[in-house]
Amino acid sequence: MKLTGRALRGAVGGAVGTLALTGLRKVMDRVGLVETTAPEQVVKRAEEVGLIGDIGPFTRRLLILAAHFAYGVSAGAAFGALRRECAGRDAEAAVGAALGILSWGAGWSGWLWILGVHGAPWQQRTPRVLLPVLDHAFFGAVWGLVYRVLRRP
């Protein structure tokens, strides 16, 4: 399959993975495990540095949602571009989870920290630092399963 087709299928997997992750985060929020998400932190940082002017709560929520889906769909497209082969269900879920953890590493340990969105994960002294790792693995596993379905002939 050509790169474009893999990336498009990956983007669809990213959208579905983002929806699933949104549901997981709602559950985690209800039990008190999630305080703020990365998209919320990104929008807050953009406000702090003046990239976003005075906006109302509805517009702020839309920006957070757009950031969340943009990241998920973009990551999914990148994952799809990287996947040249397609394996069985378990293997694709495992590969997806590994790619999800890789995206966590790039984001939480890389560009989000560098841009001052939040502190480096290795400097945090709470077990909650592991929650984003787990939800990125969940996102990736869902992505892998969806990607497998879309790749089948």
C-alpha positions, 0 to 999 in steps of 0.5 A: 500500500502506498504511503498516502493510503497508509497515512489516510488510514492511520489518520482515521485510526487516530480519530477513532483512537482520540474518541476512545481516549476522550471516553477513557479520560472522562472516566479517569476524570470522574474518579479523580485521576486526571486534573488537566490534559495536555490539550488543556495545558497547550491552550493555557500556555498559548493564552499565557504567551499571548497567542490566544486573546481573550476568549470565552469558555465555549471557544476555549473548550472548542480550541482544546477539542481541536488541539486534542483531535489535531494531535490524535489525527496527526499522530495516527497519520504518522503511525500509518506512514510508519506501518508498512506491514499489517499483522494480526489483531494482537500484534497490531494492538501491541505495535499501536501501543508501542507507537502511542508510548513513543508519541508520549515520549516525543510529546511529554518528554520533548516538545511540551516540556521545551515549550513550557507547557509542563515540567519534565516527567522525570522531575515529577514526584507523583505516580500520576506521571504514569497516567499519560503513558497509559492513556497514550498506550490505550490510544495506540492500541485502539489505533492499531486495531482500527488500522488493521481493520482498514488495511484488510483487503 
